[in-house]
Amino acid sequence: MSSSQYDSLVIGGGFGGLSAACRIAAAGKSVRLLEKNSHLGGKCDYFERDGFRFDLGPSVLTLPFVLDDLFQSVGRDRRDYLEIEPVEPGCSYFFSDGSRFDAPGTMDDFESAIAESFPDEIDGFRRFRAYITRLWEVSGPAFLFNPPGLPALRSIPWAKALRALPDFLPGRMEPRLRKYFRDPRLIQLFSRFATYNGSDPHQTPAIFNVVAYAELAFGSWRCRGGMYALVQALEKLAGELGVGIETNAEVDRVSFDSQGRVTGVSLSDGEMLQSPSVICNQDTLQSRTGPLLADHPAHSQQARRTARKEASSSGFVILMALQNRHPDLACHNVFFPGDYREEFHALFTEPRPLPDPTLYLSRPSATEPHLAPEGKEGWFVLVNAPSLQKFQNWENDAYASRVIEQLLQRYPIDPEEIEWSHYHGPTFYQESYRAWNGSLYGMSSNTQRQAFLRSPNRDRRCPGLFYAGGSAHPGGGIPLALLSGNFAADACLSFLDP
């Protein structure tokens, strides 16, 4: 058994952990990042087989200025590490009535496309655009770009907040959309943004309509080389800043002294690492209920509270290797079912594998031909799935066959064109990434309390313990996970140098 001393230890090499490690190291502190898997990235993972390469996690980058700000904060230029390009169209939507809408990736172009494809809805869209702009101007400072508490309150533009007060009155996302749109296809399209945090648009607060603004105002972007190139860029940055990175390093427990202060961690191989601060980039809810924080003074209480929370949805993914290219599809495609409300009923109310799911289909080799053999292409197909909190009896083989059959009904191709497929469901996320109940985003946002009271970045009970990642403040997705790492790092540095 050996022991080493560091200013800070980071558990997990996802976006939150990498962001935190870079900022702490740039401040001159000694940092060691510990990742249990063989490579970094967390859910931003990849899969390779027979010349095909698939990204397993996020397929687009939003709010790219957050990434740029991270590099600038440590004295670097993101362009020296990673190239990003806008995705156009942002997404192609296929509806059950046979219609298709190629949605541009920017707000002005999206409005023009609405005027052309949904002329009766253009006035409603313009009112909706003004509404989500007001939401962004207030909720951005309040919920996204500051840690919770006084910094967030001080940053709110109170004059705008008072004028926008009616927009923030209690309500649900999907009913609020009906105030602006009559066409069920547009209600369906904008309701889908609730799934960006694994929630139900019929339950989640209406303020989450702001997600549409975040995507349309700042665009959807891709990383040259695939989304995993972003992980590689951050890994390179961390190495240059002096972060000690260790993969295949599973942390068993965080240790505390008799007063609840962090003293370090113990690894599965018996190594003990000493540090006055630990940033946990493992799923916060899983950490609080599992063995990692079993010695936390409030572990039993936290475990009981967490058990009462509702998990977000999970996902079922199918990777398909095709013999031919399909240029009539966009890079990102969504095939909607006829009864969208039933999808969320099956996710949260009567949980079961979705009988008629929305199908998200990404063609990464459409923009990165080297990700598939010449003349061929890979499809990443994702459907929403109930978490393991809701449903456990998955029969992956049978369900994958059913989803592929439904996909071929909505976009007919010769089944013989499929060379092979590979698939995984909620159990994969639980086992591979320690995702709480196999959920993709930690808690759902189906109640006001869960939507706005995510895990804070600083543990008030235990000095020296901090949280980063999609299940901590401010939430899931690449930019928010990066921000959570920023907040955790800043809190950690204030703790180390009060």
C-alpha positions, 0 to 999 in steps of 0.5 A: 500500500502506498500513499501520495499527497495532492492539492486536489483529486478528481474522480472521473474523467467526464467533461465536468472532471476534465474542466475542473482539473484544468482550471485547478491545475492552471491555478498552480495546484497539483491535481490527479484525475482518476478514471475507472475506465481505460480512456476518458470521456465518461458518457462521451464514449466511442465504439469501433468495429470493422472500420466503423467508428461511432460516438456513443454519447452526445452527437452535437455541441451546443453553446460553443462559447462555453468551451471557448471560455474554458480554454481562454480561462487557462490561457489557451485558444480552443482553435489550437486544439479542436476544430468545430463546424456548424451543422446544417440543417440542424435536424430533419424531422419526419412526422407520422403524416409523411411530412418532413421539415428540414430545420435550419440550425440558426434562429433567423433561418429557422424562422424563415423555414417556418414561414415557408413550411408552416405559414399559418404558424409564423406569427405564433413562432415570432411570439414564441421566439420573443418568449424564449428570448425573455426566458434566456435573458433571465434564466441564463444568469440565474440558473446556468452561468453562476453557482446557486446562491448570492452570485446567481441572485446578483447577476439577474437583470431584475428589470427584465425579470420583472417585465418577464414575470408572467413568463415564469409563472408556474406551468408545464412545457407542452401546455405552454407551447399550445399558447403559441402553436396550433399545428401538432407537428410544431408542438411535437418538435418543441416538446422534444426539447424536454428529452434533452434532460430526460423529462416529460414535456407534459410535466416539466416546468415551462421554463425548459422551453428555453432549451429551444433558444439555446439551440437555435440562438447559438446553433448546433456544432460538430467536432472535426474528427467526431465528438470524441475529438473534444475529449481528446482536446481536453485531455491534451489541454489537461496534460499540458497544464500538469494534470496527472491523469490515470486511467483504469484507476477505480476509486473505492471510497472518499475518506474523511476525518472525525470532523467530516473533512476530506482527507483523500481517497482509496483505490481498488488496488489498495493505493491511498491518495491524500488530499484536502479536496476531492471533486467527484465527477461520478454521477452525484446521485450514485455517489451519494447512495453507493459505496464511494461516499459511504463514510460521508457523515450524512450518507444514510440520510442522503441515501434515503432522500435520493431514493425518493427522487425520480430518475430521468429517462435512459436510452436504448442505442443501436449501432448499425453498419450499412453497406450503402450511403444515404445522402437523402438523410441529414446528419441528424434525423428524428422520426416521430410516432403518431402518439407522442404523449404515449411515449412519455406515459410509457417512460414515467407512468406505466414504464415499459420499453416504448412500443412506438418510440421516437427514433433519433438517427445520426449519420456521423459519416455524412460529415466525417467519411473516414468514420466508415469504410468507403461507400458505407456508413454507420447509423447511430439510432437512439430511442428513449427508455425508462430508467432501471428505477422504473423498469428492469426486465429488458430483453435487449435482443428482442427489443433491438429487433423491434426498433430496427423493424420500426425504423425500416418501416419509417425509412425503408431500406433493404434489410440485407444492407445491414452488415451488423448491429450492436446495441445496449440499454440502461444497464450499460449506462449503469455498469459502464459509467456508474449512472444512477439507475442507468439514467442519462441525466440523473434526476428527471425535471418533472417537478419544480423541486427536482428541476431547480434543486440539482446537487450543488457544486460544494458539499456544505456538510463536508469541507473539501468535497465538491461535485461536477458533472451532468447530475450536479448544478447546472445540469446535463449536456456538454456545455452545462457539464463543463460549467459544473466543472468550472463552478466546482473548481472555483469553489475548490480553489476558494477552499484551498486558498481562503 
